[in-house]
Structure formats: structure tokens, C-alpha cells
Amino acid sequence: MVNSFIQYAAMVEAPLRPSILFGVVLVFINVIGKIGEIFAPIIAVDRPLLLILLNANDVHLALTSTTTDVASFFVVAGIRRCLEDPIYFFAGHYYGDAALGWLKQNLKIGAELLEGYTPWFNWGAPACIMFFPNAAVGVLAGASRMPARTFLSYTALGVFIRLVAIRFVGQMASVYVGQALSLLEDYQAICTTITLVLGVTGTWSYVKWYRG
């Protein structure tokens, strides 16, 4: 992934160092995210903040919404959720079309799907950034030369709204969240085996796809 990013960066004759940095950071974020997915059944009950630090997806946020204090939840989850999208934004801002090409080749985002995002992004960029954040939206925002302050503000606001909503729903459904955590604790070995198999299978599938 890092080497491919460097190759695409060469298309626009950009300096080498930023392309290496973008690639390394993306690999690191994806690795810790995968670790969080695999070991979620083990750490969701006893180490909820560690779980959302590794991977703050919506499911993990819901699982930890009743076992973390408000301040820690918003700080840790907010920082984690805001880490990834700015990387894609600055990649798009710095490399433009080269970043779009890299995205299509390396992140399983086909040309048709990426083009499908474009009209929606052009029509409602703030809503896309706040409510539908992903790699494509981040790169499109950067490539469109949106000011970094604007993008980061929309991203932070979107993350805050999502965290408030998940925290509220989690508190309202605390009985069901507690039952889910009890299930994970009682069948920890089985659940971890399942997440491990899914994680390894997904990673192997991506590697095979990436190698053509």
C-alpha cells in the first residue's frame, strides 16, 4: 500500500516524504482498527476505552456507551473517529487526481462508485462530510481544494453528532447493551474465534485482490 501510494504520487511529481507519511499512517490506522475488530470480544467488557481507541466503529461505540464516563467516551472516541478522514483529505488536497487513482486501485473503490459519490458531494459536501464520512468523500473534499479548516470543522461536528446519538441510544437501550456484553463475556472464546476468522479471511481476501 505504501509503495503504491508513492507510485501514484510520482504521477504529479510530488515530493516523496509526504507520500510515505500518508501511506504509513493509513497502514497503521488500518492495522490497529483490525486488531480492535478481532479482539473486541475480549476487551469490550474490561477495557472499553481501549476498544474505541483501537476501533471506534458504531458497534463498538454502542457497546461501550454504558460502561464509560461521558468525558472519556467523547474524548477518546472523538479523537479516534477524527484520525482517518483528515488523512484522505490531505492526500486529495496534496495529490489531487493521483490520490483518486490510488483510491480506486487500492481501497476496492471502483471508478463507477467513486464517480457516483461525485454529484452527491458537489450537491451537498457538508452533509456528505458530516454524515457519510469515508475515504472517497475525504479525497474528493481535498481534491476540490476545500479549505482544511472547513473540512475539519464539518468532520468534528459530524463526529460529535454521531457520538451524541449513539450515546443517547445506548443509554436508552442500556438493558440490551448489557445483555450483549454479558453474551460476549460468557462466550468470549467462541466470539473471539469468529472475529479472528472473519478478520483473517477479510485481510487475505484483500491481499489476493490487491495482488490481482
Protein Blocks (a to p, Z undefined) as FASTA:
>chain_A
ZZmmmmmmmmnopafklmmmmmmmmmmmmmmmmmmmmmmmmmmmmmmmlmmmmoccfklm
mmmmmmccfklmmmmmmmmmmmmmmmmmmmmmmnmmmmmmmmmmmnopafklmmmmmmmm
mmmmmlmmmmmgcfklmmmmmmnopafklmmmmmmmmmmmmmmmmmmmmmmmmmmmmmmm
mmmmmmmmmmmmmmmmmmmmmmmmmmmmmnZZ
